[in-house]
């Protein structure tokens, strides 16, 4: 039987700890109505938000003891127990970005609040690993309820498996993260609170996968947490065609599958029940710019005094341009923000923090906006050129990273190619340093060696087939790291000096995700993952069309018959076979060795040309916002600011945040 929170992990937890045990001498279930006349009054000992107490008194909500599970998950706050109340003001630059997914997230397992993050208890109190990693048994927390008060049981997990994953209209391909070795796993209900996941081969990454919002967040097509009681009314296995047709008049969609997916969309459908701490109550509508989330009255975590989390009542998201978001942050108008703060805004944010009453925590940064040459380019001449190490080395040596670092980060940024980063367990010191020096003579030498010896009348290089050597770089506003268009503009100037013509062409995010996976481009600027990449493999292994440095090879990995697929060879194919072994290896040491072999191939080949990484990722926190981790890693894989468990954050003066 596995230990869900090992002693080693426990000792590493600083401040914020998790325990599924009951709190001695403290009743989780007593609600003192006398202490519900305001936020400050509630802090004298009330077990729940005054907002919820009022609803209980009005008969609109069951008492707390009927809403909490048998064993609530106990959270020890980072600094101190909190006060109930307040509105957390947030911002985002993309109205389709669903930042709310972090506020609404709950996991079968969840990351521990440590660096590195490790799988810990969540909706599953404990688990067992059997048959050398081929079988996992999850014991669910009894009495957990969805946000509409309906019970969460193993039937919900079985619904996800049987009615979503095995339904070809909803999922043409079984979720890859549940199919180690390409062999789909099987869910078996043992009883209402016990579920077995069975695999034909060992599954080395399952526990990590279950913590990752990118795979298991509600709204994802591969989440295992679906409210069966709610979604059955929209599924063709449970309603007649006539009933579906009637429902689709109210919610028009091209097909019943699109209709079904729209009903489990937690960014657009406020009716969808969730299991996380906050729930969407007012989505973005029309040209509106604000979405609102409110506390989930059935949330299943409490503090050490048995007081139901979250402390903060409401989260509000306002959509705005990146520059406006930065200015609002610098003006003290955002209460909590990591995502969508661009590197160029750092100096102003640091300068204003005291005068505007907010704090800037310096979390470990991941972004290093890099240049991804398309190794699977449809043009065979460019593909052959891009696959020459000399060509990539020439382009890399031509980049003056010190100048970029001095101009953007006062010399404080980090310079390396993406080969993970020191905080990642696969990283080895010295990786990511090949061809990193600024050396124009060496750049010209390498480009000549790659076969680009001919030049046109304007002095610019010609392709091996005599055509003009011009590259088009694509990008869009990502929201982290250096603005990608700035990186392309720097590269444009540096590469012109060695005879390479680069044209920068920004795209909209919508067009990006529609066209880029087809693989018909020269290069893109984008910051790759450098931590926990093993659960988000596309960055280093071509596993789908969003592997920006080899999209067609990624399509081939998923489906060799895909019309946008191309079969890889050599070291790139080796990456895929190594990753297949890694996923199916239960032994951690052997898995680490396989991962390091993957990174060594990147180190040798420099398929991704790094520029300059952000020295730190700023986390903006209101001056009176408590229980914020002073340091952590800001990463999509650890859920950005959610690494600080926002459900245990609180305002010193919640009445000032209404």
C-alpha positions in Angstrom: 0.0 0.0 0.0 1.4 3.3 -0.9 1.9 6.1 1.6 0.0 9.1 0.2 2.2 11.6 2.1 5.5 10.1 2.9 7.5 11.1 6.0 10.1 12.6 3.7 7.5 14.7 2.0 5.9 15.6 5.3 9.2 16.9 6.6 9.7 19.0 3.5 6.3 20.7 3.8 6.9 24.2 5.3 3.9 25.9 6.8 1.1 24.3 4.8 0.4 20.7 5.5 -2.3 18.3 4.7 -3.9 15.6 6.8 -7.0 13.6 6.4 -7.2 13.0 10.1 -9.8 14.5 12.4 -8.9 17.5 14.6 -8.8 16.5 18.2 -11.2 18.3 20.5 -12.8 20.3 17.7 -16.1 19.6 16.1 -16.2 20.3 12.3 -19.9 20.5 12.4 -21.0 23.1 15.0 -22.3 26.3 13.4 -22.6 29.3 15.7 -25.3 31.5 14.3 -24.6 34.2 16.9 -21.3 34.9 15.2 -22.6 35.5 11.7 -23.3 39.2 11.7 -20.3 40.1 9.6 -16.9 38.9 8.4 -14.9 40.0 11.4 -17.5 38.6 13.8 -17.4 35.3 12.0 -13.8 34.9 12.7 -14.4 34.5 16.4 -15.2 30.9 15.8 -17.9 30.3 13.2 -17.4 27.2 11.3 -18.6 28.5 8.0 -19.0 31.8 6.0 -21.7 34.1 7.3 -23.1 34.0 3.8 -23.7 30.3 4.1 -25.0 30.5 7.7 -27.6 32.9 6.5 -28.7 30.5 3.8 -28.9 27.7 6.3 -31.1 29.9 8.6 -33.4 30.7 5.6 -33.8 27.0 4.8 -31.9 27.4 1.4 -29.0 25.1 2.4 -28.6 22.1 4.7 -26.5 22.5 7.9 -22.8 22.3 7.6 -22.6 18.8 9.1 -24.7 17.5 6.2 -22.6 19.3 3.6 -19.1 18.1 4.7 -17.8 14.6 4.1 -17.2 12.0 6.8 -13.5 12.9 6.9 -13.0 16.4 5.5 -9.5 17.1 4.2 -7.7 19.3 6.8 -5.5 22.1 5.6 -3.0 23.8 7.9 -2.8 27.4 6.7 0.6 28.8 5.7 0.5 31.6 8.3 -2.7 31.5 10.4 -6.4 30.6 10.3 -8.3 33.2 8.3 -11.3 35.4 8.2 -14.4 34.8 6.1 -15.4 37.2 3.3 -14.1 39.4 0.5 -13.8 39.5 -3.2 -10.6 38.4 -4.9 -9.9 40.6 -7.9 -8.2 38.8 -10.8 -7.4 39.7 -14.4 -6.8 37.8 -17.7 -5.9 38.9 -21.2 -7.7 36.2 -23.2 -11.5 35.9 -22.8 -11.3 32.2 -23.7 -8.4 31.4 -21.4 -10.6 29.9 -18.6 -8.4 31.1 -15.7 -11.3 30.0 -13.6 -10.3 26.4 -14.1 -7.7 26.9 -11.3 -10.3 28.3 -8.9 -12.7 25.4 -9.7 -10.1 22.7 -9.7 -10.3 19.6 -7.5 -8.4 16.4 -8.1 -8.7 12.7 -7.3 -5.1 13.4 -6.1 -3.6 16.9 -5.7 -0.1 18.3 -5.6 1.5 18.7 -2.2 2.5 22.3 -1.4 6.2 21.5 -1.8 9.0 22.0 -4.2 9.1 19.7 -6.0 5.3 19.1 -5.9 4.4 15.4 -5.3 1.0 13.6 -5.6 -0.9 13.8 -2.3 -4.5 13.1 -1.1 -7.4 14.8 -2.6 -10.9 13.4 -3.3 -9.1 10.0 -2.8 -8.0 9.8 0.8 -5.6 7.0 0.1 -4.6 4.6 -2.7 -2.8 1.3 -3.3 -0.4 0.4 -6.0 -0.6 -3.3 -6.9 0.9 -5.8 -9.4 4.1 -3.7 -10.0 2.2 -0.7 -11.1 -0.4 -2.4 -13.3 -3.3 -1.9 -10.8 -4.2 1.2 -8.7 -7.0 1.2 -6.1 -8.4 4.6 -5.0 -10.4 5.0 -1.8 -12.7 8.0 -2.2 -13.5 10.3 0.6 -17.0 9.3 1.8 -19.7 11.9 1.8 -18.2 14.4 -0.7 -20.9 16.3 -2.6 -21.0 18.2 -5.8 -21.7 21.9 -5.6 -25.4 21.2 -6.1 -25.5 18.9 -3.1 -25.5 15.6 -5.0 -23.2 12.9 -3.8 -19.8 12.2 -5.5 -19.1 8.5 -5.8 -17.3 5.9 -7.9 -20.3 6.1 -10.3 -19.1 9.5 -11.5 -15.7 8.0 -12.4 -17.4 5.1 -14.1 -19.5 7.6 -16.1 -16.4 9.4 -17.3 -14.8 6.1 -18.3 -17.9 4.4 -20.0 -19.8 7.3 -21.4 -17.0 9.7 -22.3 -13.7 7.9 -22.9 -15.3 4.9 -24.6 -17.7 7.0 -26.7 -16.1 7.5 -30.1 -18.2 10.6 -30.8 -16.9 12.4 -27.7 -13.4 10.9 -27.7 -12.4 9.5 -31.1 -9.1 8.4 -29.4 -9.0 7.0 -25.9 -7.1 9.4 -23.6 -3.4 8.7 -24.1 -2.6 9.4 -20.4 -4.7 6.4 -19.5 -3.2 4.1 -22.1 0.4 3.3 -21.2 2.1 1.4 -24.0 -0.8 2.4 -26.2 -3.1 0.0 -24.4 -6.3 1.6 -22.9 -6.7 1.1 -19.2 -9.9 -0.2 -17.5 -12.0 1.3 -14.7 -13.7 -1.1 -12.3 -16.1 0.0 -9.5 -15.5 -2.0 -6.3 -18.1 -0.1 -4.3 -19.4 3.4 -4.0 -16.2 4.7 -2.6 -13.6 2.4 -4.2 -12.4 2.3 -7.8 -9.7 0.2 -9.5 -7.8 1.3 -12.5 -6.3 -1.7 -14.3 -3.6 -1.5 -17.0 -1.9 -4.2 -19.2 1.5 -2.8 -18.5 2.9 -0.8 -15.5 1.9 2.9 -15.5 4.7 4.9 -14.2 3.1 8.4 -14.3 -0.5 7.8 -13.3 -0.3 9.4 -9.8 1.3 12.6 -11.3 -1.1 12.7 -14.2 -4.0 12.6 -11.7 -2.8 15.9 -10.2 -2.4 17.8 -13.4 -5.2 20.1 -14.4 -4.2 19.9 -18.1 -5.5 16.3 -18.1 -7.9 16.0 -15.3 -9.3 19.4 -14.7 -13.1 19.5 -15.0 -13.8 20.8 -18.5 -11.0 18.8 -20.0 -12.1 16.1 -22.5 -10.1 13.6 -20.4 -11.1 14.5 -16.9 -12.1 11.5 -14.7 -14.4 13.8 -12.6 -17.7 14.2 -14.3 -21.1 14.8 -12.5 -23.0 11.9 -13.9 -26.3 13.0 -12.3 -26.2 16.3 -14.2 -24.6 15.2 -17.5 -26.9 12.2 -18.1 -29.7 14.5 -19.2 -27.5 15.7 -22.2 -26.1 12.3 -23.2 -27.6 10.3 -26.0 -27.3 7.1 -24.0 -29.8 8.4 -21.5 -32.2 10.6 -23.4 -34.2 10.1 -26.6 -33.3 11.8 -29.9 -36.5 13.9 -29.6 -35.5 15.1 -26.1 -32.0 16.0 -27.4 -33.4 17.9 -30.3 -35.6 19.9 -27.9 -32.6 20.7 -25.6 -30.4 21.6 -28.6 -32.9 24.3 -29.6 -32.1 26.0 -26.3 -28.3 25.4 -26.6 -27.6 25.3 -30.4 -24.6 23.1 -31.4 -23.4 21.4 -34.6 -23.8 17.9 -33.1 -25.0 16.3 -29.9 -21.3 15.7 -29.0 -20.6 19.5 -29.2 -23.8 20.1 -27.2 -22.7 17.7 -24.5 -19.3 19.2 -24.3 -20.8 22.7 -24.0 -22.8 21.5 -20.9 -19.6 20.5 -19.1 -17.8 23.7 -20.0 -17.2 25.3 -16.6 -16.2 28.6 -18.2 -19.5 29.1 -20.1 -22.1 27.0 -18.2 -22.8 28.2 -14.7 -25.2 25.3 -14.1 -22.4 22.6 -14.3 -21.8 21.2 -10.8 -18.1 21.3 -9.6 -16.0 19.9 -6.7 -13.5 22.8 -6.3 -13.6 25.7 -3.8 -15.3 28.3 -6.1 -18.0 27.9 -8.7 -18.8 30.1 -11.8 -22.1 32.0 -11.2 -21.8 34.7 -13.8 -19.9 33.8 -17.0 -18.7 36.3 -19.6 -21.6 37.2 -21.8 -21.7 39.1 -25.1 -19.2 41.9 -25.0 -19.0 41.8 -21.2 -15.5 41.7 -19.6 -16.2 40.3 -16.1 -16.9 36.8 -14.8 -17.8 36.0 -11.2 -17.2 32.9 -9.1 -18.6 32.3 -5.6 -17.8 29.8 -2.9 -18.9 26.2 -3.2 -21.1 25.6 -0.2 -20.3 21.9 -0.3 -16.5 22.2 -0.5 -14.8 19.3 1.3 -11.7 20.9 2.9 -11.5 22.6 6.3 -8.8 24.3 8.4 -7.4 22.8 11.6 -10.3 24.3 13.6 -12.8 22.6 11.4 -13.8 25.8 9.6 -15.0 25.2 6.1 -12.8 26.6 3.3 -12.5 28.7 1.3 -12.2 31.8 3.5 -12.8 34.2 0.6 -16.3 34.4 -0.7 -15.9 35.5 -4.3 -13.4 35.6 -7.2 -13.9 38.1 -10.0 -12.1 37.9 -13.4 -11.8 40.9 -15.6 -10.6 40.5 -19.2 -8.3 43.3 -20.4 -5.3 43.8 -22.7 -1.8 42.8 -21.3 -0.6 46.4 -20.9 -3.8 47.3 -19.0 -3.4 44.3 -16.8 0.1 45.3 -16.0 -0.9 48.8 -15.1 -3.8 47.6 -12.9 -1.4 45.4 -11.1 1.1 48.3 -10.6 -1.8 50.4 -9.4 -2.8 47.9 -6.7 -6.0 46.9 -8.4 -5.4 43.2 -8.6 -5.5 41.0 -5.4 -3.7 37.9 -6.8 -2.0 37.4 -10.1 0.7 35.3 -11.6 -0.5 34.6 -15.1 -0.6 37.1 -17.9 2.0 39.4 -16.2 4.6 40.0 -18.9 8.3 40.3 -18.2 8.4 43.9 -19.5 6.2 45.0 -16.6 8.5 43.8 -13.9 10.3 47.2 -13.2 7.1 49.1 -12.7 5.5 46.4 -10.5 8.6 46.4 -8.3 8.7 50.2 -8.1 5.1 50.7 -7.1 4.5 47.9 -4.5 5.0 50.0 -1.4 3.2 53.1 -2.6 0.2 51.1 -3.9 -0.1 48.6 -1.1 0.7 45.3 -2.7 3.5 42.7 -2.5 5.5 41.1 -5.3 6.6 37.6 -4.4 9.4 36.3 -6.5 8.5 32.8 -7.5 10.7 30.6 -9.6 10.2 31.4 -13.3 9.8 28.8 -16.0 9.3 30.9 -19.2 12.2 31.2 -21.7 10.6 32.3 -24.9 12.4 30.2 -27.4 12.7 29.8 -31.2 11.3 26.5 -32.5 12.5 25.6 -36.0 10.0 23.2 -37.6 12.0 20.0 -38.0 9.0 18.4 -39.8 8.7 21.2 -42.4 6.7 20.2 -45.5 9.3 21.7 -47.8 12.0 19.0 -48.1 14.7 21.6 -48.8 14.0 23.6 -45.6 13.4 20.4 -43.6 16.8 19.1 -44.6 18.4 22.4 -43.7 16.6 22.7 -40.4 17.8 19.3 -39.4 21.4 20.2 -39.7 23.0 20.9 -36.4 25.3 23.5 -38.1 22.3 25.5 -39.2 20.8 25.6 -35.7 24.2 26.3 -34.2 24.7 29.2 -36.6 21.4 30.8 -35.7 22.1 30.3 -32.0 25.5 31.8 -32.1 24.1 34.9 -33.9 21.8 35.8 -31.0 23.3 38.4 -28.6 21.6 37.1 -25.4 23.7 39.3 -23.1 22.3 42.4 -24.9 18.8 41.1 -24.5 19.3 40.2 -20.9 20.8 43.7 -20.1 18.0 45.5 -22.0 15.1 43.4 -20.6 16.2 42.3 -17.1 19.2 44.4 -16.1 21.3 41.3 -16.6 19.4 39.2 -14.1 17.7 36.8 -16.5 19.0 33.2 -17.1 20.6 32.2 -20.4 20.2 28.6 -21.6 18.4 26.4 -24.1 15.4 24.6 -22.7 16.6 21.2 -21.3 14.3 21.3 -18.2 15.6 23.5 -15.4 17.4 22.9 -12.1 14.1 22.4 -10.2 13.1 19.5 -12.4 14.1 16.0 -11.2 15.4 15.0 -14.7 17.7 18.0 -15.0 21.5 17.6 -15.0 23.9 20.5 -14.4 25.5 21.9 -17.6 22.6 21.1 -19.9 21.4 23.8 -22.3 24.7 25.5 -22.9 25.8 24.4 -26.4 26.2 27.1 -29.1 25.0 29.7 -26.5 27.8 32.2 -26.9 27.3 35.3 -29.1 29.9 34.8 -31.9 29.1 36.2 -35.3 32.2 34.7 -36.9 31.3 31.2 -35.6 27.7 31.8 -36.7 28.8 32.5 -40.3 31.1 29.5 -40.2 28.3 27.2 -39.1 25.8 28.6 -41.6 28.4 28.1 -44.4 29.0 24.6 -43.2 25.2 24.0 -43.4 25.4 24.7 -47.2 24.3 28.3 -47.2 27.3 29.6 -49.0 25.5 31.5 -51.8 24.3 35.1 -51.4 21.9 37.3 -53.4 22.6 40.8 -54.7 21.4 42.2 -51.3 24.0 40.2 -49.5 21.5 37.9 -47.9 22.0 34.2 -48.0 20.2 31.9 -50.6 18.7 28.5 -49.9 20.6 25.4 -51.1 18.2 25.3 -54.1 19.0 28.9 -55.0 15.8 30.5 -53.7 15.8 33.5 -51.4 16.5 32.3 -47.8 13.6 33.9 -45.9 12.0 32.5 -42.8 8.6 33.5 -41.3 8.3 33.5 -37.5 4.9 33.0 -35.9 3.7 34.0 -32.4 0.8 35.2 -30.4 0.5 37.0 -27.0 1.1 34.1 -24.6 1.0 36.0 -21.3 4.2 34.7 -19.7 7.9 35.4 -20.3 9.2 38.0 -22.8 6.6 39.1 -25.3 7.1 36.6 -28.2 7.0 39.4 -30.9 9.9 41.1 -29.1 11.9 37.9 -29.3 11.2 37.7 -33.0 12.2 41.3 -33.5 15.5 40.7 -31.7 16.2 37.6 -33.8 15.3 39.5 -36.9 18.0 42.0 -36.3 20.7 39.5 -35.1 20.1 37.1 -38.0 20.1 39.8 -40.6 23.7 40.4 -39.6 24.6 36.9 -40.7 22.5 36.9 -43.9 19.3 35.3 -42.7 16.0 37.2 -43.5 13.3 36.7 -40.8 9.8 38.1 -41.1 7.7 38.2 -37.9 4.0 37.5 -38.2 1.8 37.5 -35.0 -1.4 35.5 -35.0 -4.6 35.4 -33.0 -4.8 32.6 -30.4 -7.8 31.2 -32.2 -6.0 31.0 -35.6 -2.9 29.7 -33.8 -4.6 26.6 -32.4 -6.4 25.9 -35.6 -3.4 26.2 -38.0 -0.2 25.5 -36.1 -0.9 21.8 -35.5 -1.0 21.3 -39.3 2.8 22.0 -39.3 2.9 24.3 -42.3 5.3 27.0 -41.0 9.0 27.8 -40.6 9.4 28.6 -36.9 7.4 29.8 -33.9 8.4 31.7 -30.8 7.0 30.2 -27.6 8.2 29.4 -24.0 8.4 25.6 -23.5 7.8 23.7 -20.3 10.9 23.1 -18.2 9.5 21.4 -15.1 7.3 18.3 -14.8 7.5 17.9 -18.5 7.1 14.2 -18.2 3.4 14.7 -17.7 3.2 17.3 -20.5 5.4 15.4 -23.0 4.8 17.4 -26.2 7.5 20.0 -25.3 10.4 17.6 -25.6 8.9 14.6 -27.4 6.9 14.9 -30.6 3.6 13.5 -29.2 1.1 15.8 -30.9 0.6 18.6 -33.3 1.5 21.2 -30.7 5.1 20.1 -30.4 6.2 23.3 -32.0 9.6 22.2 -33.1 8.2 19.0 -34.9 4.4 19.2 -35.3 4.0 16.7 -38.1 6.2 14.1 -36.3 3.9 14.7 -33.3 0.8 14.0 -35.4 2.4 10.8 -36.6 3.0 9.6 -33.0 -0.7 10.1 -32.4 -2.0 8.7 -35.7 0.4 7.7 -38.5 -2.5 8.0 -41.0 -3.2 11.7 -40.0 -3.1 13.8 -43.2 -0.8 16.2 -41.4 1.6 13.5 -40.2 5.2 12.7 -41.1 7.2 9.7 -39.9 10.3 10.7 -37.9 13.7 9.0 -38.0 17.0 9.1 -36.1 17.2 10.8 -32.8 13.7 12.3 -33.1 12.2 8.9 -33.4 14.4 7.8 -30.5 12.8 10.4 -28.3 9.4 8.8 -28.8 10.6 5.3 -28.0 12.4 6.5 -24.9 9.3 8.2 -23.7 7.2 5.1 -24.3 9.6 3.2 -22.0 9.5 6.0 -19.4 5.7 6.0 -19.2 5.6 2.2 -18.7 8.4 2.1 -16.1 7.2 1.8 -12.5 10.7 2.0 -11.0 11.5 5.7 -10.3 15.3 5.4 -10.8 14.9 3.7 -14.1 12.3 6.3 -15.1 14.7 9.2 -14.2 17.5 7.6 -16.3 15.2 7.4 -19.4 14.1 11.0 -18.9 17.7 12.2 -18.7 18.5 10.4 -21.9 15.7 12.4 -23.6 17.1 15.6 -22.2 20.6 14.7 -23.3 19.4 14.3 -26.9 17.9 17.8 -26.7 21.2 19.1 -25.2 23.2 17.6 -28.0 20.8 18.7 -30.8 19.5 22.0 -29.7 16.2 21.5 -31.4 14.8 24.4 -29.3 16.9 27.5 -29.4 16.6 29.3 -26.1 16.9 33.1 -25.6 16.7 34.7 -22.1 14.6 33.5 -19.3 12.7 35.7 -16.8 14.8 36.0 -13.6 11.7 35.4 -11.5 8.0 35.2 -11.9 6.2 38.0 -10.0 3.2 37.0 -8.0 1.1 40.0 -7.1 -0.7 39.8 -3.8 -2.8 42.4 -2.1 -1.1 43.9 1.0 -3.6 42.4 3.4 -3.9 39.0 1.6 -2.5 36.3 3.9 -1.4 32.7 3.5 0.4 33.3 0.2 3.5 31.1 -0.3 6.6 33.3 -0.4 8.2 31.1 -3.0 7.1 28.4 -5.3 7.4 27.5 -9.0 5.0 29.3 -11.3 4.1 26.7 -13.8 1.0 25.5 -15.7 1.8 22.0 -14.5 1.6 23.1 -10.8 -1.4 25.3 -11.6 0.3 28.7 -11.2 -1.0 30.6 -8.2 -2.9 27.5 -7.1 0.5 26.2 -5.9 -0.4 28.4 -2.9 -3.8 26.8 -2.3 -6.0 29.9 -2.6 -8.8 28.2 -0.6 -6.7 29.0 2.6 -5.9 32.6 1.7 -7.8 35.4 3.4 -7.9 39.1 3.7 -7.0 40.9 7.0 -9.9 43.3 6.2 -12.3 41.4 4.0 -14.8 44.3 4.3 -12.4 46.4 2.3 -12.6 43.9 -0.6 -16.3 43.9 -1.5 
